[in-house]
Amino acid sequence: MLKDLVNRSLGLPKGSKLLIFGGGFSGQHVAALIRAQGGNVVCTRREIKKPGADCVFNSLTKEIPSKYFLKNATHILSCIPPDPNGGDPVLMNLMEELQDLPLQWVGYLSTTGVYGDTKGKWVSEEDPPNPTQPRSKRRLNCEKAWQSSGLPVQIIRLPGIYGPGRSALTAIKSGKGRIIDKPGQVFSRIHVDDIAGALLHLINLANQGEKPKIINFADNMPTANKEVQSFAAELLGIPMPPIEQFELASQNMSPMALSFWQENRRISNKMLCEVLKYKLIHPDYRSGLKDCLMNYK
Ligand SMILES: NC(=O)c1ccc[n+]([C@@H]2O[C@H](COP(=O)([O-])OP(=O)(O)OC[C@H]3O[C@@H](n4cnc5c(N)ncnc54)[C@H](OP(=O)(O)O)[C@@H]3O)[C@@H](O)[C@H]2O)c1
């Protein structure tokens, strides 16, 4: 919940200005936190009429923010996915402008999909990327482009993102939630409050000189889809949809949905939580879904 997040999070370091490229689900949440703390934040969206848009960045129409918005930015967060060719929309359109800014920290939101399939084993930042899905190969390209940009970049690898308005509750309530059983299969996840809280934690650590190049964000409990969906139905007090076996269910899944079930990994958060001492707001899906219920949209 934003109020709790504001109370427990450090603000942006004094004199900072954060420029967020891509104020979608995560970007908006980070912007809301910083605004509530009285911090200086500018957020792009593809259209100015979208909520929370301060200015437009759209790599397809080539609209870029004017100097007025970029000026004096000390921190950047990019939440924009790769383009269909694996190019990074921000770097491809704004590299020169970014090089001229007094940047202290640049965060790039990537995905844990770059680790590929570990057959359910734990995976940490020390494990080499091994993407199998084309979209994860494109993502790794973008990570490399950011890392070789010469900017002070930190790569943040995210598993499934959820939060109020985008969770198993929404899916179950809409009747689109399916309870699928694939024995041994788990998914890692992170609540959007923890994305915002942990990013501010990283920004403040970087300000003190501690800045690992790559960080996984994930909660403590990779969990089967079946458990999460069942808990969502229980919280909503509505009957659970029938449990479907994966072999049958997969016959009418979209290629995108199917691709998620083809990889099985447990994302370690030891770097974030033990080494860098970030305290998760939602250590597991139960805590996170209860929050989604309280803030149900
Ligand atoms: N969703 C997940 O479970 C998940 C898991 C792991 C990693 N990720 C990645 O983590 C990042 C944040 O995720 P999210 O779910 O918060 O993202 P999101 O809600 O989909 O937001 C993506 C943002 O990128 C902007 N954008 C997309 N294409 C663009 C383009 N061509 N030019 C300019 N802006 C563009 C969107 O603009 P508008 O605001 O105009 O829509 C939006 O603000 C994304 O890169 C996502 O791929 C997501």
The ligand as a MOL file (V3000), in Angstrom:
LIG
                    3D

  0  0  0     0  0            999 V3000
M  V30 BEGIN CTAB
M  V30 COUNTS 48 52 0 0 0
M  V30 BEGIN ATOM
M  V30 1 N 4.7960 -8.0380 -16.4580 0
M  V30 2 C 5.6450 -8.9200 -15.9650 0
M  V30 3 O 5.2680 -9.8650 -15.2700 0
M  V30 4 C 7.1190 -8.7490 -16.2310 0
M  V30 5 C 8.0060 -9.6960 -15.7550 0
M  V30 6 C 9.3580 -9.4850 -15.9140 0
M  V30 7 C 9.8230 -8.3630 -16.5900 0
M  V30 8 N 8.9350 -7.4790 -17.0970 0 CHG=1
M  V30 9 C 9.4860 -6.2830 -17.7810 0
M  V30 10 O 9.6890 -5.2930 -16.7970 0
M  V30 11 C 9.3760 -3.9960 -17.3310 0
M  V30 12 C 8.2590 -3.3680 -16.5240 0
M  V30 13 O 7.1410 -4.2350 -16.5600 0
M  V30 14 P 5.6460 -3.6770 -16.4440 0
M  V30 15 O 4.7750 -4.8640 -16.4040 0
M  V30 16 O 5.5760 -2.6380 -15.3950 0 CHG=-1
M  V30 17 O 5.5240 -2.9770 -17.8830 0
M  V30 18 P 4.2540 -2.3280 -18.5840 0
M  V30 19 O 3.1710 -2.0330 -17.6270 0
M  V30 20 O 3.9260 -3.1630 -19.7780 0
M  V30 21 O 4.8850 -0.9480 -19.0810 0
M  V30 22 C 5.7650 -0.8860 -20.1570 0
M  V30 23 C 6.0270 0.5740 -20.4530 0
M  V30 24 O 6.7870 0.6600 -21.6680 0
M  V30 25 C 6.2070 1.6580 -22.5080 0
M  V30 26 N 6.4880 1.3170 -23.8810 0
M  V30 27 C 6.2490 0.1490 -24.5250 0
M  V30 28 N 6.6680 0.2120 -25.8030 0
M  V30 29 C 7.1800 1.4460 -25.9700 0
M  V30 30 C 7.7610 2.1230 -27.0660 0
M  V30 31 N 7.8930 1.5240 -28.2630 0
M  V30 32 N 8.1650 3.4020 -26.9170 0
M  V30 33 C 8.0240 4.0070 -25.7120 0
M  V30 34 N 7.4800 3.4200 -24.6210 0
M  V30 35 C 7.0750 2.1570 -24.7500 0
M  V30 36 C 4.7140 1.5990 -22.1870 0
M  V30 37 O 4.1130 2.8190 -22.5810 0
M  V30 38 P 2.5990 3.2150 -22.1460 0
M  V30 39 O 2.7010 3.7080 -20.7540 0
M  V30 40 O 2.1830 4.2540 -23.0990 0
M  V30 41 O 1.7960 1.9470 -22.2500 0
M  V30 42 C 4.7530 1.4010 -20.6800 0
M  V30 43 O 4.8690 2.6350 -20.0110 0
M  V30 44 C 9.0220 -4.2220 -18.8080 0
M  V30 45 O 10.1700 -4.0780 -19.5860 0
M  V30 46 C 8.5590 -5.6720 -18.8140 0
M  V30 47 O 8.7160 -6.2660 -20.0770 0
M  V30 48 C 7.5960 -7.6320 -16.9260 0
M  V30 END ATOM
M  V30 BEGIN BOND
M  V30 1 1 1 2
M  V30 2 2 2 3
M  V30 3 1 2 4
M  V30 4 1 4 5
M  V30 5 2 4 48
M  V30 6 2 5 6
M  V30 7 1 6 7
M  V30 8 2 7 8
M  V30 9 1 8 9
M  V30 10 1 8 48
M  V30 11 1 9 10
M  V30 12 1 9 46
M  V30 13 1 10 11
M  V30 14 1 11 12
M  V30 15 1 11 44
M  V30 16 1 12 13
M  V30 17 1 13 14
M  V30 18 2 14 15
M  V30 19 1 14 16
M  V30 20 1 14 17
M  V30 21 1 17 18
M  V30 22 2 18 19
M  V30 23 1 18 20
M  V30 24 1 18 21
M  V30 25 1 21 22
M  V30 26 1 22 23
M  V30 27 1 23 24
M  V30 28 1 23 42
M  V30 29 1 24 25
M  V30 30 1 25 26
M  V30 31 1 25 36
M  V30 32 1 26 27
M  V30 33 1 26 35
M  V30 34 2 27 28
M  V30 35 1 28 29
M  V30 36 1 29 30
M  V30 37 2 29 35
M  V30 38 1 30 31
M  V30 39 2 30 32
M  V30 40 1 32 33
M  V30 41 2 33 34
M  V30 42 1 34 35
M  V30 43 1 36 37
M  V30 44 1 36 42
M  V30 45 1 37 38
M  V30 46 2 38 39
M  V30 47 1 38 40
M  V30 48 1 38 41
M  V30 49 1 42 43
M  V30 50 1 44 45
M  V30 51 1 44 46
M  V30 52 1 46 47
M  V30 END BOND
M  V30 END CTAB
M  END
